[in-house]
Amino acid sequence: MRRTADGDRGSAAVDRGSATVVMVGVVTATMLLAAALLAAAGTRVALVRSQGAADAAAVAGAAAAVGLVRGEPCVAADHAARGNGARVSSCDVADAVVRVRVRLRAGLVDVEAAALAGPPTADASTHDADIDPAGIPVTVCMVCLSARRSSMSRSTRTRPRPRADSTIDQGVTCQARRSS
């Protein structure tokens, strides 16, 4: 060790071990940043999953509302939401138009999404579904729910039942009306 003329240690002795402290700080900050980014990415994935569950629930409810699926519209919506890992927090049916809100658990938080589905109208904006009362963006799905008969003869069919031409009309398929 070096000593100066007045007996104090030099700067080389004072700096010993400071690089370790700086590296520990840098590594800790990097790990915290990575954890925050992973949490944000996980929440974004959960938001997308919840919107998909809301869309599926709304379409299933609308299909039940017009008789393409057996059961009550809100029961069909709940079944579709649970199949996507979510649960329905609210379900409203008015004239074959189904509006649902679903909740999905994402780690420590719940994420919500809303969707509206029903038969197509002349003007899709008449559903006024951009934002629901809780401030959650809503996806609007205009669904072609026309039933048609099978081309098989009645004698070869086991039981007659209506089938959907298309579960979702290809012209106005789930037009997202959200900002994200």
PEMO-V731217 format. One record per pair of residues at least 24 apart in sequence whose ideal C-beta (glycine too) atoms are under 6 Angstrom apart, sorted by the first residue. I is the first residue (numbers start at 0). J is the second residue. D is the distance in whole Angstrom. If there is no record, write none. Layout:
i = (I,I)
j = (J,J)
d = (D,D)
This chain:
i = (42,45,45,45,46,48,49,49,49,49,49,50,52,52,52,52,53,53,53,53,53,54,54,54,54,55,55,56,56,56,57,57,57,57,57,57,58,58,58,60,61,61,61,61,64,64,64,65,65,67,67,72,111,113,114,115,116,116,118,119,119,123,129,136,138,138,139,139,140,141,142,143)
j = (105,103,105,110,110,103,85,101,103,110,112,112,80,83,85,101,99,101,112,113,114,114,138,140,173,79,83,80,99,101,97,99,114,115,116,140,116,140,142,97,97,116,117,142,92,95,97,95,144,144,163,97,135,137,138,139,140,142,144,168,171,171,176,177,173,175,174,176,173,171,167,168)
d = (6,6,3,5,5,6,6,6,4,5,4,4,5,4,4,5,6,5,4,6,4,5,5,6,6,5,6,4,5,6,5,5,4,6,4,6,5,6,6,3,5,4,5,5,6,4,6,5,5,6,5,5,5,4,4,5,4,5,6,6,6,6,5,3,6,5,6,5,4,4,6,3)
